[in-house]
Amino acid sequence: MPDTSKTGLVITAHPGDFVWRAGGAIALHAARGYRMKIVCLSYGERGESQFAWKTAGVRLEDVKAQRREEAERAAAILGAEIEFFDAGDYPLRVTEEILDRTVDIYREWKPSFVLTHALADPYNFDHPAAAHLAQEARIVAQAAGHKPDPNRAYAAPPVFCFEPHQPEQCGFQPNVILNITEVWETKRKAFEVLAAQKHLWEYYTRVALNRGVQGGRNSGRPMTYGEAYQRLFPDVVQELG
């Protein structure tokens, strides 16, 4: 059984995002005993399901059902629980109810870390909307006057932005590279569940290989596959060595 004292939270706009960009981190921490939860804001039914829309006569509800089933299977492969908010995509709109539920998740799970999108993405406005939700809920969860409970214990977790599709255009500055070599095959299996976006399988394999090369060069340790992250808040340490 997972050690429920160790948890991780992933807040993602669409089903594919948590697989392509954070699947290695999810699988790695799940394998090490973390209880991992994915909050998926939409099913990616409009703009993130290119191949699903090539079927003649397909309906929106059919695409949503397909993407939900894919996301559930991918999450299970990675070792995570998943909760859907059905906020739509292209455009994605966060409601007060979604914010309130996300705050509750922060307080219930007390995550050791949070993974979400980059703060800007000129190619996809759904992504920064999800990142904004992750940060706002993190802050509101600290507010003593929000659903007051004197017995509640909560500390705001570190937030890591995962790599966007075109990092240079998103102001993404990776300062963490995670070695995911030991769970790469698990991540790749999750890729292959996402039939509606199969055109991205090989692209994100190349991204992982490139980050693996960079991680190995920066650490001096063998690394084949990596994931890049940008840490939003300072890492407080006792010494620099």
N, C-alpha and C positions, 0 to 999 in steps of 0.2 A: 504494500500500500504506500502511496506517496506520503512524504512527510509534509503535512498541511501547514507546518510552521514556515515553510519556504514556498513562496508563490511568485508567479510572474503574470503580468497582464499585458495583453496586446490589443490595441485599439486601431482598427483598420477600416478603411472606407469600403473596400470590396473584397470578395472571397480570394481572388488571386493574389492580392497584395501581401497577405500574411504568409503565403506559401513562397512566392518568389523572393521576398525581401527579408523575411524573418523565420522562415521554416527551419533553418539550421539552429537558430537560437532556441526556438520552441522545442525541437526534438532533443537538443543537447541538454537543456535544463530538465525536461521531463525525464530523461534517462538518468539524471542525477538526483531525482527525488522531488523536484519542484512540482507543485500543482499549478498547471498552466491554464489560463483562461483567455479566450479570444472573444472580444466584443466586435462583431461584424456589423457595421452600420447599414449596409445595403446588400442586396444579392448581386449587384453589378449587372442588373438585367437589361439596361438600355445600352450603355456605352462600353461595357466590359465583357460582352458576350458575342463577339463577332461571328464565330462559327455557328452558334446556336441560331442566329437570325437568317442563316442561309437555307434553312428548311422551309419549304413552301407552306404557307398557311400557319406558321408558328404564331402562338399568342403570347402576350406578355406574361400571363400567369404560368404558361408552360416553361418559359425561359427562367422565371423566378424559381420554379420547382426544381428545374435541372441544376441551377447554380447552387441552390440550398443543399441539394443532395451531394453535389460535388464538394462543397465546403465542409459538410459534416464528415464525409469520408476522408478528406485531406486532414482535417483536424484530428480525427481518430488515428490516422497513420502517424502523425507527429506527436501524439500523446496528450492532446489538449481537449478541454471542454470548450464549447462555443455557444454564444448567445447572439441572436439576430435582432436587430431593431427595425428592419424594413423601412428605412428612411428614404428609399429611392436613390437613384444615381442619375447624374447628368440631367437635372441637378440633384445634389444631395442636400437635404435641409434638416438641420438639427433642431428639435423642438425642446421646450422646457421639460417635457416629460422624459425625453432622452437624456438631457443633462442631469435631471434628478436621479434617474436610475443609475447613471454612470457614477455619480457621487456615492450612491449606496454601495455600488460594487467596490469602489476604492475602500470604503470603510469596512465592508464585509471581508474582503480578501486581504487587505493590508499587504499589497504586493511589495516584494523586495525590489522590483524594477518594473518599468513600463516601457514598452516598445510601441512606436507610432510613426506616422509619416513625417517628412521634412516640413518645415514651417512655410515654405513657398513652393509652388509648382505652377508655372504659367501654362502648362499643358493640360492640367487636370485640377480644377478647383475643388473637387470632392476631397482630394488628399489633404490640403491644408485645413479644410473644414474639420476633418477627423482629428488632425493634430491640435487644432484649437480646442476641440472638445476634451481631448486628453489632458491638456494643460489646465483648462478652466475647472474641470471636475476635480483635478488634483488639488487646486487651490481652495475650492468651495468645501471639499472634504475636511480641510483643516479648520474651518470656521466653527467656533464653539457655539455660535447662535443658530447654525443651520441644523435643524432637528436636534436640539440640545440633548446631550446624554452625558452626565458627569462621570459615568463609569467607562466611557469610550476611550480606548487607547488607539492612537493613529499617528503615524509619522509619514510625511510626504516622501514618496520614493524618488529615486533618480529616474530621469526620462532619457531614453535613447531614441533618436530618429533613425529609422532604417533608410537604406539607400534608394533614392528615387530613380526613375527610368533614365532620366537625363540629368545627372547630378550637377553638371556645370551650369545649367540653366536655372537650377533651383537654389543656388547658393549653398549647396551641401558641402560641408567640410568634414570629411571623416577623420575622427580622432581616436576611434576604437576599431580594431579589426579582430573579429572573433574567429577562432579556429574551429571550423565545423567539419573537418575531415572525417572524424569518427562517425558522424551521423549523415554524411553526404548521401549515402544510398537511401536512407529514409526520406530525406528531402526530395530526392529525385523521384521516388515512388509517389510522393504527394503531388509533384508536378504532373505526373501522368494521369492523375485523376481529373485534371482540369482540361477536359476535351474542348471546351468552348474557347480556350485560349492556347491551343497547342502550338501556335506560331511563336510563343514565348519560351518554350521549353529549352531550346538550344541557346537562345540569347542569354538566359539567366544561368545556364551552365557555364558559359564563357565568363560572365561576370564573376561567378564564384571562383573560377580558376585564376582570373586576374587578381582578385583580392587575396587569394592564397599565395600567389607569388609575392605580392607586396607585404603580406603578413610575415612570410618567411624571411624576407630581406630585412624587415624592421626588427624582428625578434631574434634572428640568428638560429631559429628552431625550425625543423621541418614542418611545412604546412602545404597541403595541396588545395584545399577548398576553404574559402573564407567568406565572411559577411562583414560589410562595413557599416559603422554606426557613427552618429554625431551625438555626443553627450551634451545635454542642454545646460546642466548645472555643474558647478565645480565639484571635483572629487577631493574631499577633505582627507588629508593624510597626516601621519605623524613624522614622516621623513621622506625625502625625495629619492633615495637610492633604491 
